[in-house]
Amino acid sequence: MKNFNPMLSVLAVGELLLTPRGLFALGRRSLRSVRQQVKAIEEVGGEILAGSREVLSPPAALRKRDENAPQKAD
């Protein structure tokens, strides 16, 4: 069994945050995460929009009845 050395963890975090390469990798990972979240939100928004159109539009039978009704002359 390996011994746990907390200094190795601190050094790994320091390397990630204090070197240009580490900062670049962290920024790339953050940007990828944000893009994935935006894509998920867009998909949910599309589903909500499609569902609301379906709920708010009048039924087909009602539309047919309105189309066949005589037009009033003003």
TADAJO-V214510 format. One record per pair of residues at least 24 apart in sequence whose ideal C-beta (glycine too) atoms are under 8 Angstrom apart, sorted by sequence separation. I is the first residue (numbers start at 1). J is the second residue. D is the distance in Angstrom with one decimal. If there is no record, write none. Layout:
i->I j->J d->D
i->I j->J d->D
This chain:
none
